[in-house]
Amino acid sequence: MSLFWVVGAGGLLGSHVVKQMPQVFPGPGPGATLWPCVVPRFSWLEPPVLRRQLDQALRAFADQVKTGGHRSFAILWAAGLGNIASPARTLAGDTEIWEYFLATLDAHLPPGHDGPPGSLVWASSAGAVYGKSPADPLTEESPCLPISDYGAAKLRQEAIARSFAGTRKDLSLLTCRISSLYGPGQNLKKAQGLISHLSRCILYRRPVHLYVPLDSIRDYLYVADCAQAVLRCLARMQSLAQERGRAQEVLKIFSGEQVASIAQVLAIFGQIARQKPQIVSAQSPLGVLHPLRMSFRSRVFPEIRPSPPTSLMVGISQTHQHQLALFQRGLLPA
């Protein structure tokens, strides 16, 4: 039985990883036990408090790893405040917290500790790190050419994770580059998520301000499909580490491999909501941070993909119904 900690379990990806875990790691046997973090809610906006909380949580997690009798452990990091519009200060803060987390993990579970091997899963934005890369479709071998500070920060955080894992023979690393993720559970306080934003604007009858052309292409991935694929990839990596007797390092793109333009997304909303979103097109400095076309194809563990993937029609409908339920209960932020 593996011990599994999801950092960011209340967010979009993290919450669905928790839901999908029993399907990918069924018990008894080689299943996974979700670790109940001793800190119920992290104070992400207060760095001094957050550092103390992370130290407390990592100390408790390390004790459980050493004494719980688990055959392995895994930490999935699906947290952070940054998005493509974030100022440099916010992005630098995310990077500093990530470095602090790994340094503290190293202190409480040093290399060669008396305990089982582990895995670290790092999730980030594929579109941000590839930026203006000319490849189509983009694969793991495509050059990374970020056009935003956010993309550069994500590459920096990936490098920190690789450097950390490279110093340890007991810790495998799975780096997840994820395409345009959407679905129920989006953090509506963050300025991201076109599909969630469109849904909310329809419900509140507000215009949608778009800063990119309607023919901009994105590869949309439904969050439940992504969570299951990430866990399947983690299980494969753990199996390889056990077979080969050494830690593994895997970088994989996770995408729905079903591209659509913004115009097509708007048309789907017109069908499911029975009203067309009000669109206001305007120029903005943010527009240049969004490439016109982003499509992906993974060459790593290519058999690990949603099969069949959730169609965009179904995924958008489920996302909209989720937000409609929140709206009717007075819980949807304006």
C-alpha positions in Angstrom: 0.0 0.0 0.0 1.4 3.4 -1.0 1.0 6.6 1.0 -0.2 9.4 -1.1 -0.3 13.2 -0.4 -2.0 15.6 -2.7 -0.8 19.2 -2.1 -3.6 21.4 -3.4 -6.3 18.8 -2.9 -8.9 21.5 -2.9 -8.0 22.8 -6.4 -9.1 21.7 -9.8 -6.6 19.0 -10.6 -5.9 18.0 -6.9 -9.6 17.4 -6.1 -10.1 15.2 -9.1 -6.9 13.2 -8.4 -8.4 12.4 -5.0 -11.7 11.3 -6.6 -9.9 9.1 -9.2 -7.4 7.4 -6.9 -9.6 4.5 -5.8 -10.1 3.6 -9.5 -6.4 3.6 -10.4 -5.1 2.3 -7.1 -7.8 -0.1 -5.8 -7.3 -1.7 -2.4 -6.6 -4.0 -0.8 -3.2 -4.9 -2.1 -1.1 -2.4 -4.1 -3.5 0.4 -3.5 -3.0 3.9 -2.2 -3.8 5.5 1.1 -4.6 9.2 1.0 -2.7 11.0 3.7 -4.9 13.3 5.8 -2.8 16.4 6.0 -2.4 17.7 9.5 -2.8 21.2 8.2 -6.5 21.4 7.1 -5.9 24.6 5.0 -2.7 26.2 3.9 -2.3 30.0 4.1 -1.0 30.6 0.5 -1.3 34.3 0.8 0.8 34.6 3.9 4.3 33.2 3.2 5.7 33.2 6.7 2.6 31.3 8.0 2.7 29.0 5.0 6.4 28.1 5.6 5.5 27.1 9.2 2.6 25.1 8.0 4.6 23.3 5.4 7.3 22.4 7.9 4.7 21.0 10.3 3.0 19.0 7.5 6.2 17.6 6.1 7.5 16.6 9.5 4.2 14.7 10.1 4.2 13.1 6.6 7.9 12.0 7.0 7.0 10.3 10.3 4.2 8.5 8.7 6.4 7.4 5.8 9.1 6.0 8.2 6.8 4.2 10.6 3.6 3.4 8.7 4.8 0.3 7.0 4.0 1.6 3.5 5.8 0.0 0.5 6.2 3.5 -1.2 5.0 7.1 -1.0 4.0 9.7 -3.5 3.6 13.5 -3.3 1.6 15.3 -6.0 2.1 19.1 -6.1 -1.0 20.7 -7.7 -0.8 24.1 -5.9 0.3 27.6 -6.5 -1.2 31.1 -7.0 0.3 32.1 -10.3 -1.4 32.4 -13.7 -0.4 33.9 -17.1 -1.4 37.4 -15.9 0.4 37.2 -12.6 3.0 39.8 -11.7 6.6 38.8 -11.3 6.4 39.1 -7.5 3.6 36.4 -7.3 5.5 34.1 -9.6 8.7 34.5 -7.7 6.8 33.7 -4.5 5.5 30.5 -6.0 9.0 29.5 -6.9 10.4 30.3 -3.5 7.7 28.2 -1.8 8.4 25.3 -4.1 12.1 25.5 -3.3 11.3 25.7 0.4 9.0 22.7 0.2 11.7 20.5 -1.5 14.4 21.7 0.9 12.2 20.9 3.9 11.2 17.5 2.4 15.0 16.8 2.1 15.5 17.7 5.7 12.8 15.4 7.1 13.3 12.6 4.5 17.0 12.8 3.7 18.6 10.6 1.0 19.1 7.1 2.3 16.4 7.5 5.0 15.2 4.4 6.7 12.0 4.1 4.7 10.4 3.2 1.4 11.1 4.8 -2.0 9.1 7.7 -3.1 7.7 9.6 -6.1 7.3 13.3 -6.7 4.6 14.5 -9.2 4.9 18.0 -10.5 2.0 19.5 -12.5 2.3 22.6 -14.7 0.9 24.3 -17.8 2.0 22.8 -21.2 0.9 25.9 -23.1 2.9 28.2 -20.9 6.2 26.4 -21.2 6.1 25.9 -25.0 4.9 29.4 -25.7 5.9 30.3 -29.3 7.4 26.9 -30.1 6.7 26.4 -33.9 6.0 22.6 -33.6 2.5 21.4 -34.5 1.6 19.2 -32.7 3.8 19.9 -29.7 5.5 16.9 -28.2 7.9 16.3 -25.3 10.8 16.8 -27.7 9.6 20.2 -28.9 11.7 23.3 -27.8 10.3 25.3 -24.9 10.0 29.0 -25.9 7.8 30.7 -23.3 6.4 34.1 -24.1 5.3 35.0 -20.6 6.8 35.3 -17.2 4.5 32.6 -16.1 5.9 30.1 -18.6 9.4 31.0 -17.7 8.6 30.5 -14.0 7.1 27.1 -14.7 10.3 26.0 -16.5 12.3 27.3 -13.6 10.2 25.3 -11.2 10.5 22.1 -13.4 14.3 22.6 -13.3 14.3 22.9 -9.5 12.4 19.6 -9.3 14.8 17.8 -11.7 17.8 19.1 -9.8 16.3 17.9 -6.5 15.4 14.5 -7.8 18.8 14.2 -9.4 20.4 14.2 -5.9 18.4 11.3 -4.7 18.4 7.6 -5.7 15.2 6.9 -3.8 12.9 9.5 -5.4 11.3 9.2 -8.9 10.0 12.3 -10.6 7.0 12.7 -12.9 6.8 16.1 -14.6 3.3 16.7 -16.0 2.8 19.3 -18.8 -0.9 19.7 -19.0 -2.9 21.3 -21.9 -5.9 23.6 -21.3 -7.5 22.0 -18.3 -11.2 22.6 -17.5 -14.1 21.1 -15.6 -16.0 21.4 -12.3 -14.0 22.7 -9.5 -12.0 25.5 -11.2 -10.8 28.1 -8.7 -13.0 31.0 -9.6 -10.9 33.5 -7.7 -8.0 33.0 -10.2 -8.0 34.8 -13.6 -7.9 31.6 -15.6 -10.1 29.0 -17.3 -11.9 30.3 -20.4 -14.7 27.7 -20.2 -15.4 28.4 -16.5 -15.3 32.1 -17.2 -17.7 31.8 -20.1 -20.2 29.8 -18.0 -20.1 32.3 -15.2 -20.6 35.3 -17.6 -23.6 33.6 -19.1 -25.2 32.9 -15.7 -24.7 36.5 -14.6 -25.6 37.9 -18.0 -22.3 39.7 -18.2 -20.3 40.3 -21.4 -17.1 38.3 -22.0 -14.0 40.3 -22.8 -11.8 38.4 -25.2 -8.2 39.6 -25.9 -7.4 36.9 -28.5 -8.9 36.1 -31.9 -12.0 33.8 -32.1 -10.0 31.4 -34.3 -7.4 30.8 -31.6 -6.9 27.0 -31.2 -6.6 25.2 -27.9 -6.3 21.5 -26.8 -8.9 21.1 -24.1 -8.6 18.3 -21.5 -11.4 17.5 -19.1 -10.0 17.4 -15.5 -11.3 13.9 -14.6 -9.6 12.5 -17.7 -6.4 14.2 -16.8 -6.5 13.1 -13.1 -6.9 9.5 -14.1 -4.1 9.7 -16.7 -1.7 11.3 -14.2 -2.4 8.5 -11.7 -2.0 5.8 -14.4 1.4 7.3 -15.4 2.5 7.5 -11.8 1.6 3.8 -11.3 3.6 2.9 -14.5 6.6 4.9 -13.2 6.5 3.2 -9.8 6.3 -0.2 -11.5 9.4 0.6 -13.6 11.3 1.9 -10.6 10.6 -1.4 -8.8 11.5 -3.5 -11.8 14.7 -1.7 -12.6 15.7 -1.1 -9.0 16.3 2.6 -9.4 14.4 5.9 -9.4 12.9 7.0 -12.7 12.4 10.4 -14.3 9.5 10.9 -16.6 8.3 14.0 -18.5 4.9 13.6 -20.2 2.4 15.8 -21.9 -1.2 15.3 -20.8 -3.8 16.5 -23.4 -7.2 15.7 -24.7 -5.8 15.7 -28.3 -9.1 17.3 -29.4 -8.5 20.8 -30.5 -11.2 23.5 -30.8 -11.3 27.2 -31.6 -12.8 29.8 -29.2 -15.6 30.2 -31.8 -16.4 26.5 -31.5 -16.4 26.7 -27.7 -18.8 29.6 -27.9 -21.1 27.6 -30.3 -21.2 24.7 -27.8 -22.3 27.1 -25.0 -25.0 28.4 -27.3 -26.4 24.9 -27.6 -26.2 23.9 -23.9 -27.1 27.2 -22.3 -29.6 28.1 -25.1 -28.1 31.6 -25.2 -25.0 33.0 -26.9 -22.4 34.7 -24.7 -22.1 38.4 -25.2 -18.6 38.9 -26.7 -16.6 42.1 -26.4 -13.3 42.0 -28.4 -10.6 44.3 -27.2 -6.9 44.8 -27.4 -4.8 44.1 -24.3 -1.2 43.6 -23.5 -2.3 40.1 -22.3 -3.2 39.1 -25.8 0.4 38.7 -26.9 0.9 36.1 -24.1 -1.5 33.7 -25.7 -0.3 31.8 -28.8 -2.8 31.5 -31.7 -2.6 27.7 -31.9 -1.7 25.0 -29.3 -2.1 21.3 -30.1 -0.3 18.5 -28.4 0.6 14.8 -28.9 2.4 12.8 -26.2 5.2 10.5 -27.3 5.9 9.2 -23.8 3.7 6.3 -22.6 1.4 7.1 -25.6 -1.0 4.4 -24.5 -1.8 6.4 -21.3 -4.5 8.7 -22.6 -8.2 9.2 -22.0 -10.0 6.3 -23.7 -12.4 7.5 -24.8 -11.8 11.1 -23.9 -14.7 13.2 -22.5 -16.1 15.1 -25.5 -16.0 18.9 -25.4 -19.8 19.0 -25.6 -20.1 16.7 -22.5 -17.3 18.4 -20.6 -18.6 21.9 -21.1 -22.1 20.8 -20.2 -21.0 19.2 -16.9 -18.9 22.3 -16.1 -21.9 24.6 -16.8 -24.3 22.5 -14.8 -21.9 22.5 -11.8 -21.7 26.3 -11.9 -25.4 26.6 -12.4 -26.0 24.6 -9.2 -23.6 27.0 -7.4 -25.4 30.0 -8.9 -28.8 28.7 -7.7 -27.5 28.2 -4.2 -25.9 31.7 -4.2 -22.4 30.3 -4.0 -21.0 31.4 -7.4 -18.8 34.4 -7.2 -19.9 37.3 -9.5 
